[in-house]
Amino acid sequence: MKVFFAGIIQGSCQGKNIYSQDYRDKIKSVLIEKYPDLEIIDPLENHNNSIDYNDEQARKTFFAHLELINSSDLMIAYLPQASMGTAVEMRQAEQNNVPVLTISPMTTNWIIRLLAVKNFETVEDFEKFIHKNDLLELVESIKKQTVKIEECG
């Protein structure tokens, strides 16, 4: 299974500041611990200096990542606060029938409410869910529901 891992990078930071990226290793390790064969696409992984990209590099990188979402089985998005890039990625996933799980305390935010199939308020809640449930089974059941909805018109 291929998982696109989205999350806040700049958020509302101004200038070349970025949000702490410590969450990435924590969430990825939770997933890999239970699913060692999981393919995780982390857009920041090969773009650590993306804050310094010129507009052409940024455009090419961002739209290439949107294409990677289309071939993913699941998106997991970490949103402790709003992120315009992650919101666009979530919409891309939704448009391509890729289920989105979010980790966010913003439970009343429309993007979270309308585009995520399930939200976890904390990383700890997400971790408990992963340990107690079969993520692969969840993705399959969501995709079957999506197909049924499409077939019914």
C-alpha positions in Angstrom: 0.0 0.0 0.0 1.2 3.5 -0.9 0.6 6.3 1.6 1.1 10.0 0.8 2.1 11.8 4.0 1.0 15.4 4.0 1.5 18.0 6.7 2.2 21.5 7.7 5.5 22.9 6.6 5.2 26.7 6.6 1.6 27.1 7.8 1.2 30.7 8.7 4.9 31.3 9.2 6.3 34.3 7.3 9.6 34.6 5.7 11.6 31.4 5.4 10.5 29.9 8.8 8.9 26.5 8.9 6.9 24.6 11.5 8.9 22.0 13.4 9.0 18.8 11.3 9.6 16.4 14.3 6.1 15.0 13.8 7.2 13.3 10.5 9.5 10.7 12.0 7.1 10.0 14.9 4.1 9.3 12.6 6.1 7.4 10.0 7.6 5.2 12.7 4.2 4.3 14.1 3.1 3.2 10.6 6.3 1.3 9.7 6.3 -0.5 13.0 3.0 -2.2 12.2 3.3 -2.2 8.4 7.0 -2.6 7.5 6.2 -3.0 3.8 4.3 0.3 3.6 5.5 2.7 0.9 5.4 6.2 2.4 5.7 9.2 0.1 7.0 12.1 2.2 7.1 15.2 0.0 9.7 16.9 2.3 12.0 13.9 2.2 13.8 14.9 -1.0 13.1 18.6 -0.7 14.6 19.7 2.6 15.7 23.0 1.2 12.4 23.7 -0.7 12.0 26.9 1.3 14.7 28.3 -1.0 13.2 27.1 -4.3 12.5 29.7 -6.9 9.0 29.8 -8.3 9.7 27.4 -11.2 11.2 24.8 -8.9 8.4 25.2 -6.4 5.7 24.9 -9.0 7.3 21.8 -10.6 7.8 20.2 -7.1 4.3 21.0 -5.8 2.5 19.8 -9.0 4.6 16.6 -9.1 3.5 15.9 -5.6 -0.1 16.4 -6.5 0.4 13.7 -9.2 1.8 11.3 -6.7 -1.3 11.6 -4.6 -3.3 10.3 -7.6 -1.5 7.0 -7.4 -1.6 6.7 -3.6 -4.0 4.4 -1.7 -4.2 6.7 1.3 -3.3 10.1 2.5 -2.4 10.9 6.1 -2.3 14.7 6.9 -0.9 16.2 10.0 -2.5 19.6 10.7 -2.0 21.1 14.1 -2.9 24.4 12.4 -4.0 25.4 9.0 -1.9 24.7 5.9 -2.8 25.9 2.5 -0.6 23.4 0.7 -2.0 20.4 2.7 -5.6 21.6 2.1 -4.9 21.6 -1.7 -3.4 18.1 -1.4 -6.4 16.9 0.5 -8.7 18.2 -2.2 -6.5 16.4 -4.8 -6.9 13.2 -2.9 -10.6 13.6 -2.5 -11.0 14.3 -6.2 -9.1 11.1 -7.0 -10.9 8.8 -4.5 -7.9 8.6 -2.2 -9.1 8.4 1.4 -7.7 11.0 3.8 -7.0 10.5 7.5 -6.1 13.7 9.4 -4.4 14.3 12.7 -5.7 17.7 13.9 -7.3 19.4 16.9 -9.2 21.6 14.4 -12.3 19.5 14.6 -14.7 22.2 13.4 -12.5 23.2 10.4 -14.5 22.6 7.1 -11.5 21.1 5.3 -11.0 18.5 8.1 -14.8 17.9 8.3 -15.5 17.6 4.6 -12.4 15.9 3.2 -11.2 13.6 5.9 -12.8 10.2 6.3 -11.5 10.1 9.9 -9.8 12.7 12.1 -7.6 12.1 15.1 -7.2 15.0 17.5 -3.7 14.0 18.6 -0.8 11.9 17.3 -1.4 9.7 20.4 -5.0 9.0 19.3 -3.7 8.1 15.8 -1.1 5.8 17.2 -3.7 4.0 19.4 -5.9 3.6 16.3 -3.1 2.1 14.2 -2.2 -0.4 17.0 -5.8 -1.5 17.4 -7.1 -1.5 13.8 -6.2 -2.9 10.4 -5.3 0.1 8.3 -5.3 -1.9 5.1 -8.8 -3.2 5.8 -10.0 0.3 6.5 -8.7 1.6 3.2 -10.3 -1.3 1.3 -13.6 -0.8 3.0 -13.5 3.0 2.3 -12.6 2.4 -1.4 -15.5 -0.2 -1.7 -17.9 2.4 -0.3 -16.6 5.0 -2.8 -17.1 2.6 -5.7 -20.7 1.8 -4.5 -21.5 5.5 -4.3 -20.1 6.1 -7.8 -22.0 3.1 -9.2 -25.3 4.3 -7.8 -24.8 7.7 -9.4 
